Amino acid sequence: MSDDNTVHADLRTSFGKGFARRLRAEGKIPAVIYGHGTEPVHVALPGHQVSLIIRRANALLDLDIEGKSQLALVKDVQKDPVRQIIEHIDLLVVKKGEKVSIDLPVVLVGESFAGTIANLDATTLAVEAEATHIPEHVEVSVEGLEEGAHITAADVKLPKGVSLVADPETLVVAISVPAVAAEEAPAEEAAAEEAPAEEAAAE
């Protein structure tokens, strides 16, 4: 794991909205660590550093808590809906070699057949992966696919060490022709048919 993901966490014993506001004013983020049958541990994290790390989905933090190392997976980030300020983070205790269930973002690559569009029906896929080897996303190629083609979860090629948890029949991508284009095509055909008739009449 990158040293950039090593985060110094301060234990906290004070709680409540007022204390949380003071923490955020100091550039820190309140968080709770739980899992593996342990008692929840409340900590304060460095705001700027953690904000950068969690831009990546399913970020894994190597927490330094009073000199002790603890791996934790970011499970939930609560933000102010208006200001988008991070208000609280939930962290799940994980161990090296352990497999965890996560939702991986789906990223489309390639271009479908000319005149068609790729509709992303599932933006994430539920999978299981080793805690210390979680990929950033899963890529789904739509290169050259024609209208009517569809890709289900079972069709998606997952990275090595990652297994599917989602229903294999889950629709991920469907290829279609935009409604406007579909309506224009018959109109163009009708116009083409009318043109020779008009020319014949003119003669």
N, C-alpha and C positions, 0 to 999 in steps of 0.2 A: 504493500500500500504506500501511496505517496506521502511524504512528510507533510504536504500541504493539508492533509486530512487529519493531522494530529492536532487536537483541540484541547486547550487547558480549560477545564471546567471547575468552577468554584461551587462548593457545597453551599446550600442555602437552607436556613431554618425559619425564615420569615416568609409569610404567604399573604395572599389577599391582593385585590386589584391595586390598592395604593402602593404596596411594595413593588408589584410588577411594573407599575408606571415609573417608579424611581429607577428600577433596574434598566428599563428601556431608555430613560433619560441619560443613563450612564453609558449607553451604547452596548448594553448586554441584553440577552434574550433568556427569559425563564424557560426551563425545560424539565421534563421528568423522564427518568430512565426506569424501565420495568421489564419483567420477563424472567424466564427460567426459575420461577418460584421465589424470586427475591423480593424483598420489600422495595417499594418505589423509592427512588433516590431523586431528590429535587436539587437541581443545579442551575447555575447561571453561565451562559455561554457567550464568548466574544461575538458581538453582533455582526460586524463587517465580515470577518473571516467566515463565519457560518453561513451568512447570506450568500456568499460566493459559492461555497461548497454545495449548498442545497439547490442550486440552479439545476444540478444534475438529478434526474429522477432516481429514487432509491439510493441516496447517498449513504455511504458508510463512514462513520466517524471513529477515529481512534482517540478516545477520551483519556486525558490525563487528569485523574481525580486524586488529588493529594499524593501524587507520586505513583499511583497505581493505574495501570493501563486497562481500559475496558472498551471493547468493540461494541458499537451501537448503530443500528440501522434506523434511519429517519423514517418513521411510520406516518406521522401526521404533522402538518404545518398549519397553524391557525393564524390567519391574517385579518387585519382590520379591513372590512369590505370596501371602505371608501379610500383610506389612505394607503392601503396595501402594506402597512407596517406589520412585520412579524410579531405576533403577540405571545405565541407559545409554541413549543415543539415537543412532540412525543417521540421518545427514542426506545427502540426495542433491543434488549441485551442479546448479542449473538456471539458465537464462538467460532474460531477458525475450523473449517471443514464441515460446519453445520450447513444444512440446506434450509432455505427460507422461501416462503411463498410471497411473491411480489407481483405487481402489475407493470409490465414493460411497455413503454410507449412504442407505437407502431409507426414506422417511417416508410413512406412510399418512395421507390426509386424507379427510374426509367419513365418512358412515355407510352401511353396506350395508343392504339391505332388512331390515325388521323380522323378528327371529327368526333371522337368519343372523349368521355371524361371518366376518371376513376373516382368512385364515391367510397370514401373511407367510412365504413359502417362501425368498426370497432377501433377506437383510438388507442386502446391498450389491450394487452393479452395477459391473462393470469398464468404465471409459470412458476416453476420451482428452480432455484439456482443456489450454488454455493455462496455463502454470505460474503466471502472475500473475493469472489469472481463474478460479480453481477454486471452484465453488459449494460451499456447506456440505453440501448433500444434494440428493437428487432426490425430488420429490413424486409420489405415485401416488394418484389419486382412486378411491375405491371407492363413491362416492355412489350410492345406489339400486341397486347391483348385487344380483342375485338368486342363489339357490342354483345351483351349477354353473358360474357365470361364472368366468373366469380371465383373468389378465393376464400376458402374457409380456414379456420384455425388449424385443421389437420394438414392443410397444404403448405403452411408456413414453415420454412426451413429455420430451425432454431439454432443458436450458437452452441458450440460444444459444451456439454455439461449442464445444459438447460433443458428441462422437460416441461411439457404442456400440462397445465392444470385446468384450463378453460375447457368447455364443451368442444370437442373436435369439430362439431357441425356449426359452431359460431361463425356467422358471416363476417368476414373482415373487409373485403373489397368487392365491389360490383362495378362492372364496366357498362356504361350506357351512353346513349346519344342525348345531348341536351334537348330539352323540350322544344326550344325555339328552332333549333336546327332541324328537328324532326318535322316540325310544321312547315318549314320553308321548303323542304324537299318536294312534297306533293305540289306545292304552288309553282315551283320552278318547272316541274314536269308538265303541269297543265299549260303553262305559258308556252313551253316548247311545242306542245301539240297544237295549240291555237295558231301559232305563227305560220306553219305551212298552209293551213286552211285559209288564212287571210291573204296569203300570197296568191293562192290559186284563184280566189275570188277577184283579186285585182287584175289577174290576167284575163 
